[in-house]
Amino acid sequence: MFDPKKLLTDLLDSKVPGTEGTVRDKAGQAGQLARDNPIATGAIAAILLGTSTGRSITGSALKLGGLAAVAGLAYKAYQNYQDGKAPEQSRSDVAGEPELLPPPTETAFDPAAAPQGENEFALALIRAMIAAARADGHVDDAEREQIAGRLAMSGLDHDAADFINRELAAPLDLDTIVATAKTDAQKVELYTASRLTISPNSRAERGYLDMLAGRLGLPDALVDHVEATIEGATV
């Protein structure tokens, strides 16, 4: 069985072949690789999932691993929302921090506090990310075959690659994704992970994120803070 927490980190932190950097800290280079030779690169977030946001996560969010990064961004958004701050404050807070801090251990955002366990919730976040990547409906049989080839070159272990292939082939089940959130904090984290995966440039992607937020019961103002926080952590 693969390590879900490692896979989640890989999705946001994949090594770019031919460089010493990752998708996030070599964002421009990874994007160019994706355009010039998408089959030759193992940049998972930028190429496997095909996200524009995945190619541009940078700055303070680079300091944490996958699960802690999602939790840290979600916590920052939630904290500012609870304090009644404007979303612009969430954007500037993250953009101006030299290092994104993990959520405090005494909060429900601490990965170790996940009632279903860290590994199970990491799996839930990965499923949410893959579902978001499919939101525009463009992952057809031909693209899944291309993705399988990219996975073979990505360096992921066999079990992890099989898991991603199964998730890409399975029917989208939003009920199951939403049900994995056991706490209010996890609802914010599920939306944060989904929004990290896609930059909603199409109606389908924006519609999916709006539907997800609605199904999770997230207030519009809180969603605005998540959006602003992610924008502050990206270029």
Stockholm file with secondary structure:
# STOCKHOLM 1.0

chainA/1-235         MFDPKKLLTDLLDSKVPGTEGTVRDKAGQAGQLARDNPIATGAIAAILLGTSTGRSITGSALKLGGLAAVAGLAYKAYQNYQDGKAPEQSRSDVAGEPELLPPPTETAFDPAAAPQGENEFALALIRAMIAAARADGHVDDAEREQIAGRLAMSGLDHDAADFINRELAAPLDLDTIVATAKTDAQKVELYTASRLTISPNSRAERGYLDMLAGRLGLPDALVDHVEATIEGATV
#=GR chainA/1-235 SS CCCHHHHHHHHHHCBCTTSSSBTTTTHHHHHHHHHHCGGGCCCIIIIISCCSSTTTBCGGGGGSCHHHHHHHHHHHHHHHHHTTCCHHHHHHHHHHCSSCCCCCTTSTTSGGGCTTCHHHHHHHHHHHHHHHHTTTSCCCHHHHHHHHHHHHHHCCCHHHHHHHHHHHHSCCCHHHHHHTCCSHHHHHHHHHHHHHHCCCCSHHHHHHHHHHHHHHTCCHHHHHHHHHHHHHTBC
#=GC SS_cons         CCCHHHHHHHHHHCBCTTSSSBTTTTHHHHHHHHHHCGGGCCCIIIIISCCSSTTTBCGGGGGSCHHHHHHHHHHHHHHHHHTTCCHHHHHHHHHHCSSCCCCCTTSTTSGGGCTTCHHHHHHHHHHHHHHHHTTTSCCCHHHHHHHHHHHHHHCCCHHHHHHHHHHHHSCCCHHHHHHTCCSHHHHHHHHHHHHHHCCCCSHHHHHHHHHHHHHHTCCHHHHHHHHHHHHHTBC
//
